[in-house]
Amino acid sequence: MSLYPNLYLKDVTKINKEILKQYQIKGLLLDVDNTLLDFDKKLLQGIEPWIEEMKKNKIKMCILSNSNKKEKVEMVAKKLDLPYIFLAMKPFRKGFKKGKEILQLENENIAVVGDQIFTDVIGANRNQMISILVEPIAEKDIFITKIKRPLENKIIQRFKEKNEEESKDKK
């Protein structure tokens, strides 16, 4: 099982038609904290038109969050008009399975988008889904995430170096 994502992007709005086509993505499982919403509960700039664009392109979406704050996840889901799962317990399979049932797609056509390797990327990779790691929106993190970030940053650095080497080899 890999700690590396299939893709590493600045933020969720960088997912475009070309990426969807290249990876055969028909559905997205979206994390909330630091992916769609910052620490102060403000939505990522540009997320609403991006969601509308995804819907126009027939991309199915569902929020998949580890948060135990149902009201917060529900607020984001209502604002974006998306189904949601809170207390998903990522990286365990149960939440991903529920997300797959909501999307009604095969695992290989689902991308998981989030800001954490140890929940989003590992969970996606364990479930043979496409993993898309995004930079966290805000620097503020809850306690447990603060502990994991330095290790995640080392993994991201190795991932970038590996991709640079592969790009050089192709030339």
N, CA, C and O of each residue as an XYZ file, in Angstrom:
684
protein
N       0.848     -1.183      0.000
C       0.000      0.000      0.000
C       0.891      1.243      0.000
O       1.831      1.362      0.786
N       0.570      2.138     -0.884
C       1.408      3.314     -1.071
C       0.947      4.503     -0.235
O      -0.245      4.730     -0.029
N       1.945      5.253      0.239
C       1.672      6.506      0.936
C       1.596      7.662     -0.054
O       1.230      8.782      0.305
N       1.949      7.372     -1.312
C       1.954      8.414     -2.337
C       0.581      8.554     -2.979
O      -0.104      7.561     -3.225
N       0.185      9.795     -3.249
C      -1.076     10.003     -3.978
C      -0.866      9.778     -5.475
O       0.265      9.782     -5.960
N      -1.954      9.586     -6.188
C      -1.864      9.535     -7.652
C      -1.569     10.926     -8.199
O      -0.901     11.074     -9.222
N      -2.074     11.946     -7.504
C      -1.917     13.332     -7.940
C      -1.753     14.238     -6.732
O      -2.334     13.986     -5.676
N      -0.968     15.284     -6.886
C      -0.804     16.283     -5.826
C      -1.071     17.653     -6.437
O      -0.359     18.084     -7.344
N      -2.106     18.340     -5.934
C      -2.528     19.621     -6.503
C      -2.586     20.716     -5.442
O      -2.639     20.440     -4.244
N      -2.575     21.956     -5.905
C      -2.659     23.098     -4.994
C      -3.977     23.062     -4.211
O      -3.973     23.184     -2.986
N      -5.094     22.896     -4.910
C      -6.379     22.773     -4.226
C      -7.366     22.033     -5.118
O      -7.076     21.745     -6.279
N      -8.518     21.734     -4.570
C      -9.527     20.921     -5.244
C      -9.989     21.544     -6.564
O     -10.340     20.820     -7.496
N      -9.992     22.876     -6.654
C     -10.466     23.531     -7.878
C      -9.521     23.328     -9.063
O      -9.861     23.695    -10.188
N      -8.353     22.754     -8.830
C      -7.403     22.466     -9.915
C      -7.761     21.163    -10.644
O      -7.160     20.830    -11.665
N      -8.737     20.439    -10.111
C      -9.214     19.237    -10.806
C     -10.065     19.732    -11.976
O     -11.051     20.444    -11.789
N      -9.658     19.336    -13.190
C     -10.340     19.831    -14.387
C     -10.741     18.671    -15.302
O     -10.501     17.506    -14.984
N     -11.352     19.001    -16.433
C     -11.832     17.985    -17.382
C     -10.714     17.051    -17.829
O     -10.925     15.845    -17.964
N      -9.527     17.603    -18.059
C      -8.404     16.785    -18.540
C      -8.006     15.732    -17.500
O      -7.761     14.573    -17.836
N      -7.947     16.149    -16.245
C      -7.598     15.210    -15.166
C      -8.688     14.146    -15.039
O      -8.392     12.959    -14.906
N      -9.946     14.580    -15.080
C     -11.064     13.635    -14.969
C     -10.982     12.583    -16.077
O     -11.165     11.389    -15.837
N     -10.705     13.051    -17.287
C     -10.619     12.153    -18.445
C      -9.400     11.227    -18.337
O      -9.507     10.021    -18.556
N      -8.245     11.803    -18.000
C      -7.004     11.024    -17.912
C      -7.129      9.870    -16.914
O      -6.664      8.761    -17.177
N      -7.760     10.139    -15.768
C      -7.868      9.116    -14.714
C      -9.210      8.381    -14.749
O      -9.474      7.541    -13.888
N     -10.055      8.685    -15.729
C     -11.388      8.069    -15.869
C     -12.230      8.245    -14.602
O     -12.889      7.314    -14.138
N     -12.190      9.457    -14.062
C     -12.915      9.776    -12.830
C     -14.351     10.175    -13.172
O     -14.595     11.060    -13.993
N     -15.289      9.495    -12.517
C     -16.708      9.805    -12.696
C     -17.340     10.277    -11.392
O     -18.482     10.737    -11.372
N     -16.576     10.155    -10.293
C     -17.094     10.557     -8.991
C     -15.979     10.999     -8.061
O     -14.842     10.542     -8.172
N     -16.320     11.895     -7.140
C     -15.356     12.428     -6.178
C     -15.875     12.282     -4.761
O     -17.025     12.611     -4.471
N     -15.021     11.787     -3.887
C     -15.289     11.798     -2.447
C     -14.431     12.923     -1.883
O     -13.203     12.859     -1.932
N     -15.074     13.943     -1.355
C     -14.387     15.172     -0.949
C     -14.286     15.317      0.559
O     -15.289     15.221      1.266
N     -13.095     15.544      1.043
C     -12.862     15.849      2.451
C     -13.367     17.271      2.720
O     -13.511     18.064      1.789
N     -13.635     17.592      3.985
C     -14.123     18.934      4.332
C     -13.004     19.800      4.905
O     -12.600     20.789      4.294
N     -12.508     19.423      6.080
C     -11.556     20.272      6.806
C     -10.255     20.440      6.045
O      -9.586     19.464      5.704
N      -9.906     21.693      5.782
C      -8.674     22.067      5.088
C      -8.655     21.660      3.615
O      -7.632     21.784      2.942
N      -9.800     21.170      3.120
C      -9.932     20.836      1.700
C     -11.013     21.712      1.069
O     -10.776     22.370      0.056
N     -12.202     21.714      1.676
C     -13.297     22.570      1.218
C     -13.498     23.774      2.139
O     -14.006     24.817      1.726
N     -13.090     23.604      3.381
C     -13.385     24.580      4.432
C     -12.134     24.863      5.247
O     -11.391     23.942      5.588
N     -11.895     26.141      5.564
C     -10.732     26.448      6.400
C     -11.078     26.342      7.887
O     -12.219     26.057      8.251
N     -10.095     26.572      8.721
C     -10.240     26.445     10.166
C     -11.331     27.380     10.721
O     -11.971     27.078     11.728
N     -11.524     28.514     10.045
C     -12.531     29.497     10.482
C     -13.890     29.266      9.825
O     -14.756     30.141      9.843
N     -14.066     28.083      9.249
C     -15.324     27.663      8.613
C     -15.703     28.495      7.391
O     -16.883     28.715      7.119
N     -14.687     28.957      6.657
C     -14.946     29.667      5.399
C     -14.656     28.708      4.247
O     -13.640     28.012      4.241
N     -15.566     28.683      3.274
C     -15.375     27.819      2.107
C     -14.188     28.286      1.279
O     -13.892     29.479      1.212
N     -13.516     27.336      0.652
C     -12.417     27.620     -0.257
C     -12.917     28.553     -1.358
O     -13.984     28.338     -1.934
N     -12.142     29.575     -1.636
C     -12.515     30.527     -2.683
C     -12.656     29.805     -4.021
O     -11.767     29.055     -4.424
N     -13.772     30.034     -4.705
C     -14.008     29.432     -6.013
C     -14.636     28.052     -5.979
O     -14.861     27.452     -7.029
N     -14.924     27.538     -4.789
C     -15.430     26.159     -4.708
C     -16.849     26.033     -5.268
O     -17.174     25.027     -5.900
N     -17.691     27.034     -5.047
C     -19.081     26.911     -5.512
C     -19.191     26.841     -7.041
O     -19.882     25.957     -7.547
N     -18.539     27.734     -7.797
C     -18.603     27.576     -9.262
C     -17.935     26.283     -9.743
O     -18.373     25.689    -10.728
N     -16.873     25.845     -9.050
C     -16.205     24.597     -9.421
C     -17.160     23.411     -9.245
O     -17.237     22.539    -10.110
N     -17.889     23.385     -8.117
C     -18.867     22.311     -7.865
C     -19.922     22.304     -8.976
O     -20.284     21.244     -9.487
N     -20.408     23.484     -9.343
C     -21.413     23.587    -10.413
C     -20.861     23.066    -11.735
O     -21.565     22.390    -12.485
N     -19.602     23.381    -12.019
C     -18.950     22.902    -13.242
C     -18.851     21.366    -13.234
O     -19.093     20.720    -14.254
N     -18.494     20.795    -12.083
C     -18.412     19.333    -11.965
C     -19.789     18.711    -12.210
O     -19.907     17.712    -12.920
N     -20.821     19.302    -11.624
C     -22.187     18.793    -11.800
C     -22.595     18.860    -13.273
O     -23.219     17.931    -13.787
N     -22.243     19.958    -13.953
C     -22.566     20.108    -15.381
C     -21.896     19.007    -16.200
O     -22.442     18.536    -17.198
N     -20.701     18.604    -15.759
C     -19.946     17.547    -16.440
C     -20.329     16.144    -15.954
O     -19.638     15.165    -16.235
N     -21.439     16.069    -15.224
C     -21.997     14.787    -14.740
C     -21.065     14.033    -13.788
O     -21.091     12.804    -13.729
N     -20.243     14.777    -13.047
C     -19.383     14.155    -12.041
C     -20.186     14.050    -10.739
O     -20.691     15.046    -10.221
N     -20.288     12.837    -10.233
C     -21.011     12.612     -8.980
C     -20.076     12.978     -7.833
O     -18.868     12.760     -7.920
N     -20.635     13.534     -6.754
C     -19.803     13.942     -5.619
C     -20.496     13.628     -4.303
O     -21.722     13.623     -4.196
N     -19.664     13.367     -3.312
C     -20.138     13.131     -1.955
C     -19.049     13.612     -1.000
O     -17.859     13.407     -1.240
N     -19.471     14.248      0.074
C     -18.517     14.667      1.110
C     -18.237     13.470      2.012
O     -19.155     12.781      2.458
N     -16.955     13.237      2.272
C     -16.517     12.144      3.143
C     -15.587     12.743      4.189
O     -14.424     13.030      3.906
N     -16.108     12.929      5.397
C     -15.347     13.639      6.435
C     -15.195     12.804      7.695
O     -16.100     12.065      8.083
N     -14.054     12.933      8.317
C     -13.832     12.293      9.611
C     -14.397     13.121     10.764
O     -14.414     12.658     11.904
N     -14.850     14.317     10.486
C     -15.340     15.205     11.537
C     -16.510     14.582     12.292
O     -17.368     13.911     11.718
N     -16.510     14.829     13.601
C     -17.644     14.390     14.410
C     -18.647     15.535     14.594
O     -19.636     15.398     15.314
N     -18.377     16.652     13.939
C     -19.262     17.828     14.032
C     -20.255     17.796     12.867
O     -20.037     18.405     11.820
N     -21.348     17.068     13.086
C     -22.347     16.873     12.029
C     -22.834     18.206     11.473
O     -22.981     18.344     10.258
N     -23.089     19.192     12.336
C     -23.631     20.480     11.887
C     -22.702     21.149     10.882
O     -23.155     21.719      9.890
N     -21.403     21.075     11.143
C     -20.423     21.703     10.246
C     -20.424     21.012      8.885
O     -20.488     21.676      7.850
N     -20.354     19.698      8.883
C     -20.319     18.938      7.631
C     -21.639     19.135      6.879
O     -21.650     19.309      5.660
N     -22.728     19.105      7.609
C     -24.048     19.293      7.012
C     -24.188     20.690      6.394
O     -24.781     20.844      5.327
N     -23.643     21.696      7.064
C     -23.689     23.069      6.559
C     -22.977     23.160      5.206
O     -23.495     23.773      4.273
N     -21.801     22.556      5.099
C     -21.049     22.560      3.843
C     -21.835     21.778      2.780
O     -21.953     22.224      1.638
N     -22.362     20.632      3.153
C     -23.110     19.786      2.218
C     -24.335     20.525      1.672
O     -24.619     20.463      0.476
N     -25.051     21.215      2.544
C     -26.241     21.962      2.111
C     -25.855     23.110      1.186
O     -26.498     23.339      0.161
N     -24.801     23.826      1.558
C     -24.350     24.960      0.746
C     -23.959     24.512     -0.657
O     -24.219     25.212     -1.635
N     -23.333     23.342     -0.750
C     -22.853     22.835     -2.038
C     -23.839     21.852     -2.690
O     -23.612     21.371     -3.800
N     -24.933     21.565     -1.979
C     -25.962     20.636     -2.452
C     -25.360     19.268     -2.793
O     -25.505     18.761     -3.906
N     -24.673     18.685     -1.789
C     -24.029     17.379     -1.939
C     -24.444     16.455     -0.807
O     -24.699     16.913      0.307
N     -24.516     15.149     -1.085
C     -24.706     14.196      0.016
C     -23.441     14.173      0.873
O     -22.377     14.598      0.424
N     -23.558     13.674      2.109
C     -22.377     13.667      2.976
C     -22.360     12.485      3.923
O     -23.387     11.883      4.239
N     -21.155     12.181      4.358
C     -20.904     11.186      5.408
C     -19.974     11.877      6.392
O     -18.906     12.354      6.008
N     -20.370     11.934      7.656
C     -19.468     12.450      8.681
C     -19.059     11.270      9.547
O     -19.652     10.196      9.444
N     -18.061     11.448     10.394
C     -17.500     10.352     11.192
C     -17.129      9.160     10.303
O     -17.428      8.014     10.638
N     -16.489      9.432      9.191
C     -16.184      8.395      8.192
C     -15.111      7.409      8.649
O     -15.018      6.299      8.125
N     -14.310      7.813      9.615
C     -13.244      6.970     10.152
C     -12.209      6.560      9.093
O     -11.738      5.423      9.070
N     -11.872      7.513      8.226
C     -10.811      7.265      7.240
C      -9.508      7.037      7.998
O      -9.270      7.752      8.971
N      -8.674      6.121      7.633
C      -8.593      5.391      6.366
C      -9.318      4.042      6.351
O      -9.128      3.269      5.412
N     -10.137      3.732      7.352
C     -10.838      2.446      7.363
C     -11.833      2.382      6.208
O     -12.311      3.412      5.734
N     -12.138      1.178      5.764
C     -12.914      0.961      4.546
C     -14.385      1.379      4.627
O     -14.978      1.723      3.605
N     -14.974      1.355      5.804
C     -16.420      1.546      5.955
C     -16.931      2.838      5.303
O     -17.902      2.799      4.548
N     -16.298      3.971      5.582
C     -16.731      5.253      5.019
C     -16.593      5.292      3.502
O     -17.454      5.828      2.804
N     -15.503      4.719      2.997
C     -15.275      4.689      1.555
C     -16.338      3.830      0.863
O     -16.816      4.156     -0.224
N     -16.692      2.730      1.523
C     -17.729      1.833      0.993
C     -19.075      2.562      0.928
O     -19.799      2.451     -0.061
N     -19.402      3.306      1.985
C     -20.647      4.092      2.005
C     -20.634      5.130      0.883
O     -21.633      5.320      0.190
N     -19.494      5.797      0.713
C     -19.348      6.790     -0.344
C     -19.553      6.178     -1.714
O     -20.219      6.760     -2.571
N     -18.981      5.003     -1.917
C     -19.126      4.284     -3.187
C     -20.597      3.960     -3.446
O     -21.074      4.097     -4.572
N     -21.314      3.530     -2.408
C     -22.750      3.223     -2.554
C     -23.540      4.466     -2.941
O     -24.439      4.397     -3.779
N     -23.211      5.591     -2.339
C     -23.907      6.844     -2.668
C     -23.632      7.241     -4.116
O     -24.542      7.642     -4.842
N     -22.370      7.126     -4.529
C     -21.998      7.517     -5.894
C     -22.455      6.496     -6.945
O     -22.654      6.840     -8.110
N     -22.616      5.252     -6.522
C     -22.993      4.151     -7.422
C     -22.014      4.039     -8.593
O     -22.402      4.010     -9.761
N     -20.738      3.977     -8.233
C     -19.670      3.850     -9.223
C     -18.697      2.755     -8.786
O     -18.695      2.327     -7.632
N     -17.881      2.318     -9.727
C     -16.822      1.363     -9.403
C     -15.660      2.112     -8.745
O     -15.448      3.294     -9.019
N     -14.914      1.431     -7.884
C     -13.793      2.052     -7.166
C     -12.819      2.768     -8.094
O     -12.364      3.870     -7.787
N     -12.495      2.144     -9.234
C     -11.490      2.732    -10.123
C     -11.967      4.021    -10.809
O     -11.169      4.716    -11.438
N     -13.260      4.342    -10.692
C     -13.793      5.585    -11.266
C     -14.046      6.658    -10.211
O     -14.639      7.699    -10.497
N     -13.586      6.391     -8.984
C     -13.785      7.325     -7.877
C     -12.437      7.886     -7.437
O     -11.476      7.142     -7.238
N     -12.382      9.204     -7.289
C     -11.188      9.848     -6.730
C     -11.538     10.374     -5.348
O     -12.620     10.918     -5.126
N     -10.607     10.202     -4.429
C     -10.733     10.730     -3.075
C      -9.843     11.960     -2.998
O      -8.650     11.893     -3.297
N     -10.429     13.085     -2.595
C      -9.698     14.347     -2.558
C      -9.618     14.827     -1.119
O     -10.641     15.013     -0.460
N      -8.378     15.029     -0.625
C      -8.208     15.503      0.738
C      -6.805     16.017      0.974
O      -5.940     15.934      0.103
N      -6.593     16.552      2.171
C      -5.314     17.194      2.495
C      -4.401     16.343      3.359
O      -3.328     16.805      3.748
N      -4.795     15.104      3.675
C      -3.975     14.295      4.572
C      -3.613     12.933      3.977
O      -4.459     12.233      3.419
N      -2.361     12.584      4.107
C      -1.879     11.292      3.613
C      -2.441     10.145      4.453
O      -2.891      9.136      3.911
N      -2.413     10.304      5.776
C      -2.750      9.178      6.653
C      -4.240      8.877      6.743
O      -4.623      7.872      7.342
N      -5.078      9.712      6.171
C      -6.515      9.429      6.150
C      -6.991      9.297      4.699
O      -7.487      8.246      4.293
N      -6.834     10.368      3.930
C      -7.381     10.419      2.571
C      -6.605      9.551      1.577
O      -7.203      8.729      0.882
N      -5.300      9.723      1.502
C      -4.484      8.995      0.519
C      -4.439      7.504      0.846
O      -4.692      6.670     -0.023
N      -4.123      7.171      2.075
C      -4.057      5.745      2.441
C      -5.416      5.082      2.238
O      -5.497      3.970      1.717
N      -6.482      5.767      2.649
C      -7.830      5.209      2.473
C      -8.161      4.979      1.014
O      -8.675      3.921      0.651
N      -7.872      5.959      0.175
C      -8.137      5.819     -1.262
C      -7.328      4.665     -1.837
O      -7.867      3.817     -2.549
N      -6.037      4.633     -1.528
C      -5.158      3.594     -2.067
C      -5.568      2.195     -1.595
O      -5.497      1.238     -2.367
N      -5.993      2.071     -0.343
C      -6.441      0.776      0.185
C      -7.688      0.277     -0.537
O      -7.917     -0.927     -0.655
N      -8.486      1.223     -1.017
C      -9.742      0.880     -1.678
C      -9.644      0.897     -3.203
O     -10.661      0.864     -3.895
N      -8.416      0.949     -3.723
C      -8.176      1.005     -5.166
C      -8.949      2.157     -5.821
O      -9.490      2.022     -6.919
N      -8.984      3.280     -5.119
C      -9.568      4.502     -5.664
C      -8.413      5.440     -6.006
O      -7.291      5.236     -5.543
N      -8.678      6.449     -6.801
C      -7.646      7.407     -7.190
C      -7.459      8.381     -6.027
O      -8.433      8.923     -5.504
N      -6.223      8.599     -5.629
C      -5.963      9.506     -4.503
C      -5.429     10.837     -5.013
O      -4.443     10.897     -5.747
N      -6.114     11.906     -4.600
C      -5.686     13.251     -4.966
C      -5.431     14.031     -3.682
O      -6.356     14.371     -2.943
N      -4.165     14.302     -3.440
C      -3.767     15.070     -2.257
C      -3.726     16.542     -2.638
O      -3.170     16.913     -3.672
N      -4.324     17.381     -1.785
C      -4.272     18.826     -2.014
C      -3.567     19.490     -0.831
O      -3.541     18.966      0.283
N      -2.998     20.656     -1.115
C      -2.374     21.418     -0.025
C      -3.464     21.859      0.944
O      -4.552     22.240      0.512
N      -3.189     21.814      2.255
C      -4.201     22.283      3.208
C      -4.494     23.771      2.984
O      -3.590     24.550      2.682
N      -5.758     24.153      3.134
C      -6.158     25.545      2.940
C      -5.471     26.451      3.958
O      -4.925     27.498      3.609
N      -5.508     26.028      5.225
C      -4.996     26.881      6.300
C      -3.848     26.204      7.025
O      -3.696     24.983      6.976
N      -3.049     27.009      7.692
C      -1.935     26.472      8.482
C      -2.407     25.920      9.825
O      -1.735     25.083     10.427
N      -3.555     26.389     10.289
C      -4.065     25.917     11.579
C      -4.572     24.490     11.433
O      -5.232     24.159     10.448
N      -4.266     23.651     12.407
C      -4.715     22.269     12.402
C      -5.152     21.870     13.798
O      -4.753     22.484     14.788
N      -5.979     20.832     13.866
C      -6.291     20.279     15.180
C      -5.052     19.540     15.682
O      -4.155     19.232     14.897
N      -4.997     19.258     16.960
C      -3.818     18.706     17.616
C      -3.247     17.481     16.903
O      -2.056     17.452     16.595
N      -4.076     16.472     16.637
C      -3.573     15.225     16.056
C      -2.984     15.459     14.662
O      -1.997     14.828     14.283
N      -3.594     16.360     13.912
C      -3.094     16.658     12.560
C      -1.755     17.374     12.629
O      -0.877     17.134     11.800
N      -1.592     18.259     13.620
C      -0.316     18.973     13.790
C       0.835     17.990     13.987
O       1.948     18.218     13.514
N       0.555     16.905     14.684
C       1.584     15.890     14.947
C       1.977     15.186     13.648
O       3.151     14.878     13.439
N       0.995     14.929     12.775
C       1.243     14.164     11.547
C       1.850     14.998     10.426
O       2.538     14.450      9.565
N       1.617     16.297     10.413
C       2.033     17.142      9.277
C       3.522     17.046      8.927
O       3.849     16.913      7.748
N       4.442     17.109      9.905
C       5.866     17.036      9.518
C       6.211     15.746      8.761
O       6.973     15.777      7.795
N       5.654     14.627      9.197
C       5.905     13.356      8.509
C       5.266     13.376      7.118
O       5.865     12.910      6.149
N       4.055     13.914      7.028
C       3.400     14.024      5.721
C       4.214     14.902      4.775
O       4.328     14.601      3.587
N       4.771     15.973      5.298
C       5.582     16.868      4.460
C       6.809     16.156      3.893
O       7.199     16.412      2.754
N       7.425     15.258      4.681
C       8.568     14.473      4.186
C       8.131     13.530      3.064
O       8.835     13.370      2.066
N       6.976     12.916      3.237
C       6.456     12.001      2.220
C       6.161     12.777      0.930
O       6.486     12.314     -0.164
N       5.551     13.946      1.063
C       5.236     14.783     -0.104
C       6.521     15.178     -0.828
O       6.573     15.162     -2.058
N       7.552     15.532     -0.068
C       8.834     15.907     -0.671
C       9.408     14.739     -1.481
O       9.886     14.933     -2.598
N       9.360     13.528     -0.916
C       9.850     12.343     -1.631
C       9.023     12.081     -2.892
O       9.558     11.722     -3.940
N       7.709     12.269     -2.765
C       6.813     12.077     -3.910
C       7.185     13.038     -5.046
O       7.267     12.630     -6.204
N       7.408     14.300     -4.715
C       7.783     15.300     -5.726
C       9.117     14.940     -6.379
O       9.260     15.041     -7.597
N      10.096     14.520     -5.567
C      11.404     14.134     -6.101
C      11.284     12.933     -7.044
O      11.907     12.899     -8.105
N      10.482     11.961     -6.646
C      10.260     10.762     -7.464
C       9.642     11.157     -8.805
O      10.060     10.652     -9.847
N       8.661     12.045     -8.792
C       8.012     12.488    -10.025
C       8.969     13.261    -10.926
O       8.928     13.121    -12.148
N       9.834     14.079    -10.319
C      10.831     14.825    -11.104
C      11.788     13.863    -11.805
O      12.120     14.045    -12.976
N      12.230     12.832    -11.072
C      13.126     11.829    -11.652
C      12.460     11.095    -12.806
O      13.079     10.869    -13.846
N      11.186     10.719    -12.620
C      10.458     10.007    -13.663
C      10.282     10.883    -14.902
O      10.358     10.394    -16.029
N      10.045     12.182    -14.689
C       9.896     13.119    -15.811
C      11.196     13.236    -16.591
O      11.182     13.284    -17.821
N      12.327     13.281    -15.878
C      13.644     13.363    -16.533
C      13.913     12.098    -17.340
O      14.443     12.158    -18.450
N      13.535     10.928    -16.759
C      13.767      9.644    -17.443
C      12.984      9.546    -18.746
O      13.431      8.893    -19.690
N      11.823     10.188    -18.807
C      10.969     10.129    -20.006
C      11.522     10.991    -21.137
O      11.206     10.758    -22.303
N      12.347     11.989    -20.800
C      12.873     12.912    -21.817
C      14.038     12.339    -22.582
O      14.581     13.000    -23.467
